[in-house]
Amino acid sequence: MRKFDYSFLDNGLLPTNLINLTSVIYSLKTSSSIRKDEYEKIFTELEKIAKVQSVKSSNAIEGIITSDERINEIVNQSSKPLNHNEAEIAGYRDALNKIHLEYNDLDFTEKTILELHRILMSYTTYEYAGKYKINNNYIIEENKDGSRKIRFTPTSAKETPEAVNQLVLAYMDARNNSNINQLLLIPCVILDFLCIHPFSDGNGRMSRLLSLLLLYKNGFDAGKYVSFEEQINNMKGYYYSSLKDSSLNWEQNENTYVPFIENFLSTLYMCYKELDKRFNVVNSNKITKTSRIEATVLNSVVPISKSEICKVLPDVSPTTVEAVLAKMIKDKKITRIGTARASKYIKRDE
């Protein structure tokens, strides 16, 4: 069985660019924390938007989709799921909410992993929610000619419970080593989780939930305010390429974690940079109110209402927001969905 050992992170032999990237992220984290304490209201609104984006993107990566309007209704719990896809989406919503609200009290344990999977699958008829796979699974790759081949063979069903146990213990051992950088440790643990592939369904989404849990517990909460999952989905090819490269020879304990670490850190870095940009848009006094309203609507991946815009931009009057929205509709920059008080606005398709 695979041996889980992260002591190599203590030898200082990782590429310099990874070490430098962690330093930049630590600096961005400090700046974000200071802002969050001072501008709590803005961050609360950014969190609401990011939550919708996270639920949408993490499911979209797996081909689980519905309309933006339905995503918004499900995330805000104003409607129950109407089909299987929406049931999967509702499960991710609940698991993500649990992490957002309880991450301080949730440890990275087998119990937590199984409980999050149970929540993830709770709206579906899937009978193995919160239970490990009972059959071996395989990662299948399709060639250009349409033929298929096994790209990767995860841990067998028989060995899975012990593999997860050893993974958890290896993580606990490494996190207590003050010489090991947690930002380098977390992606290694996530890669190993993906390679074990402990469940018959939901492994990809679980890996993203666990990524957020471990990041939040270590103070890296940019993913709360700018969707970590959306950044992955935006660069999905890069993500899968790094996963493929780092899982090569994993079964023989001869893989390299470097490609996956680099992708993981790059994703987190993009979250912090995007958070910085969004904060400056909604809070800057140097940018005109019109530009800030336009940026707020155009950057939203789901329809946004006038009242929601006013919450994000508390210093801008509703009258100004209404006037800018009317001009954006006239200029064909956005589309209005609904009427009267139920109206919402979204960037117009090209």
Buried (B, 14 or more C-beta within 10 A) or exposed (E): EBEBEBEBBEEEEBEEEBEEBBEEBEEBBEEBEEBBEEBEEBBEBBBBBBBBBBBBBBBBBBEBBBEBBBBBBBBEEEBEBEEEBBBBBBBBBBBBBBBBEEBEEBEBBBEBBBBBBBBBBBBBEBEBBBBBBEEBBEBEEEEEEEEEEEEBBBBBBEBBEEBBEBBBEBBEBBBEBEEBBBBBBBBBBBBBBBBBBBBBBBBBBBBBBBBBBBBBBBEBBBBBBBBBBBBBBBBEEBBEBBBBBBBBEBBEEEBEBBBBBBBBBBBBBBBBBBBBEBBEBBBEEEBEBBEBBBBBBBBBBBBBBBEBBBBBBEEBEEEBBBEBBEBBBEEEBBBBBEEEEEBBBBBBEE
